[in-house]
Amino acid sequence: MTSNPEPPAAALPPEPPPAIGTRELRKVYGTKAAVDGLNLIVPRGSFFGFLGPNGAGKTTTIRMLMGLAPPTSGEIEILGLAMPGRAVEIKRKIGLVPDESLLFDHLTGPEFVEFVGRMYLLPRPVAHDRARELIALFELDSSQKKLIGEYSKGMRKRVAMAAALIHRPELFLLDEPFEGVDAVGARLMKEILIDQVRQGATVFLTSHVLEVVERLCERVAIIHQGRLILEGRISEFREGTETLEDVFVRVIGADRVSENLEWL
């Protein structure tokens, strides 16, 4: 008697491409490489911290990921799409909070957020309603008639975050998003970002506040002098009871104790 053959196993769906992938990415200004051979993979649906000391190349990297600064050499892929060849498609899927808070100072907060929604091709009534809802969510109602040029730094960060959310992006690129934001505003922003990751979005975050990164991010990369020196889960490279700050100081070679000044 011939036994029936086992039915073929169902093929697993292919893994989606990473949210961000770079290969030998370089950006040179004059004779100095601000980013030097960066190979980085950011999985989809992750809260990813991108760390480094001042001048390490973090902001330059984000500018290249956004298509605002062309790389000198190397490759960038965002959400499975090549940059810069498919830059327009990529930008429609990204929400950006830049370090410089590049906002329009002569618009009110609601006007700016609605304008961003229209730039992402939302219908005018949808952009209008979402802008008002986001302004209320970020507790900027009392300042909705004030021009952005009169906003504090923390308020500018809140309105930038509101604008980044309006089109429900798949990927957030956040350069020091909590800088200048008070504790209440920062808590609100963190909760919103955590919820976005739960819904499948990816957050790529730079911050000098390592305690915040340690609480939010499951994976981090550390860049120093334009080169990637560490990447992975935080738990993978801790030694003993080290904090993320301890790891950061150790790997960039800044763990020596400074000499005390006689007069200080």
Disulfide bonds with the S-S distance in Angstrom:
none
